[in-house]
């Protein structure tokens, strides 16, 4: 299909934003990247800095970048930033970005762990020049009651009922990788397509500031 035809078709459809927190995981993130590649879907990965110290982790992030996905910052230690001083919040964010520098990543997105934010966290992130990114569709893919694939039904229901198209998932759980393809297929059949954060402009930013 010519690129201009595919672009025109996307403009007629609604974007969905798959976002993955807490990686990279040496096995699960690779599996998720494979599913995304097979389904021709894009996503945004919010990276925990300390995970980048594991051998092979940077290579996984490099693969994600090469395949057209967006990389965001999920802090260094995955702690509740609302309990930190401005100095320590800065360290959490800046250190993670520096760990990503060898990959040439211009990382401008920050998602605070657990979605926990306040005026201080928001102020520091803004002053550092980053965009704060939350979500509005949390299927709790990590929870026992969501296993193995009930979280997929929860995502689809929230899209239908609340137009909640910024989806929070985690690339550290095997069951998320197991059933991601099913989710993508279901929403694709309904006319949605999977975009990286900010790919469609201001709409993404407006959707992402709601945490429900």
Residue pairs with C-beta under 8 A, 6 or more apart in sequence:
10 193
13 191
13 192
13 193
14 165
14 191
14 192
14 193
15 165
15 192
15 193
15 194
15 195
15 199
15 200
15 203
15 204
16 159
16 165
16 167
16 187
16 192
16 193
16 194
16 195
17 43
17 44
17 165
17 166
17 167
17 194
17 195
17 196
17 197
17 204
17 207
17 208
18 36
18 41
18 42
18 43
18 44
18 167
18 169
18 184
18 194
19 43
19 44
19 45
19 46
19 72
19 111
19 133
19 135
19 166
19 167
19 168
19 169
19 197
20 29
20 32
20 43
20 44
20 45
20 46
20 169
20 170
20 171
21 46
21 74
21 111
21 113
21 168
21 169
21 170
21 171
22 46
22 48
22 51
22 74
22 78
22 170
22 171
22 172
23 29
23 45
23 47
23 48
23 51
23 60
23 170
23 171
23 172
24 45
24 47
24 51
24 52
24 57
24 60
24 61
24 64
24 171
25 51
25 171
25 172
26 54
26 56
26 57
26 60
28 171
28 172
28 173
28 174
28 176
28 177
29 45
29 60
29 64
29 171
29 172
30 60
30 63
31 174
31 177
32 43
32 171
32 176
32 177
32 180
33 60
33 63
33 64
33 67
33 69
35 41
35 177
35 180
35 181
35 184
36 42
36 43
36 67
36 69
36 180
36 184
36 194
37 67
38 181
39 181
39 184
39 185
39 188
39 194
41 184
41 188
41 193
41 194
42 68
42 69
42 70
42 194
42 195
42 196
42 199
43 69
43 70
43 194
43 196
44 69
44 70
44 71
44 72
44 109
44 133
44 196
44 197
45 61
45 64
45 69
45 70
45 71
45 72
45 171
46 72
46 73
46 74
46 109
46 111
46 133
47 61
47 71
47 72
47 73
47 74
47 96
47 100
48 74
48 75
48 76
48 77
48 78
48 96
49 73
49 74
49 75
49 76
49 77
49 92
49 95
49 96
49 99
50 76
50 77
50 78
51 57
52 58
52 61
52 96
52 99
52 100
53 99
58 102
58 103
61 71
61 100
61 103
61 105
62 103
64 71
65 71
65 103
65 104
65 105
68 196
69 196
70 109
70 196
70 197
70 198
70 199
71 100
71 103
71 105
71 107
71 109
72 107
72 109
72 110
72 111
72 133
72 197
73 93
73 96
73 97
73 100
73 107
73 109
73 110
73 111
73 130
74 96
74 110
74 111
74 112
74 113
75 81
75 92
75 93
75 96
75 110
75 112
75 113
76 91
76 92
76 93
76 95
76 96
77 92
78 113
79 92
79 113
80 113
80 114
80 116
81 89
81 92
81 112
81 113
81 116
81 117
81 121
82 112
82 116
82 117
82 118
82 120
82 121
84 92
86 120
86 123
86 124
89 120
89 121
89 124
89 125
90 124
90 128
93 110
93 124
93 125
93 128
93 130
94 128
96 107
97 105
97 107
100 107
107 130
108 129
108 130
108 131
109 130
109 131
109 133
109 197
109 198
110 125
110 130
110 131
110 132
110 133
111 132
111 133
111 134
111 135
112 121
112 125
112 132
115 134
115 135
115 211
117 132
117 134
121 132
122 132
125 131
125 132
126 132
131 198
131 205
132 209
133 197
133 208
134 166
134 208
134 209
134 210
134 211
135 166
135 167
135 168
135 208
135 211
136 158
136 162
136 164
136 165
136 166
136 207
136 208
136 210
136 211
136 212
137 155
137 158
137 159
137 162
137 164
137 165
137 166
137 167
137 168
137 212
138 168
138 211
138 212
139 146
139 151
139 152
139 154
139 155
139 158
139 167
139 168
139 169
140 146
140 151
140 154
141 151
141 169
141 170
141 173
141 175
141 176
142 170
142 173
142 176
143 151
146 154
147 175
148 175
148 178
148 179
149 175
149 178
149 179
149 182
151 169
151 175
151 176
151 179
152 179
152 182
152 183
152 186
155 167
155 183
155 187
156 183
156 186
156 187
158 164
159 165
159 187
159 192
162 212
164 212
165 192
165 207
166 204
166 207
166 208
166 210
169 176
169 180
170 176
171 177
184 194
187 194
188 194
195 204
197 204
197 208
198 204
198 205
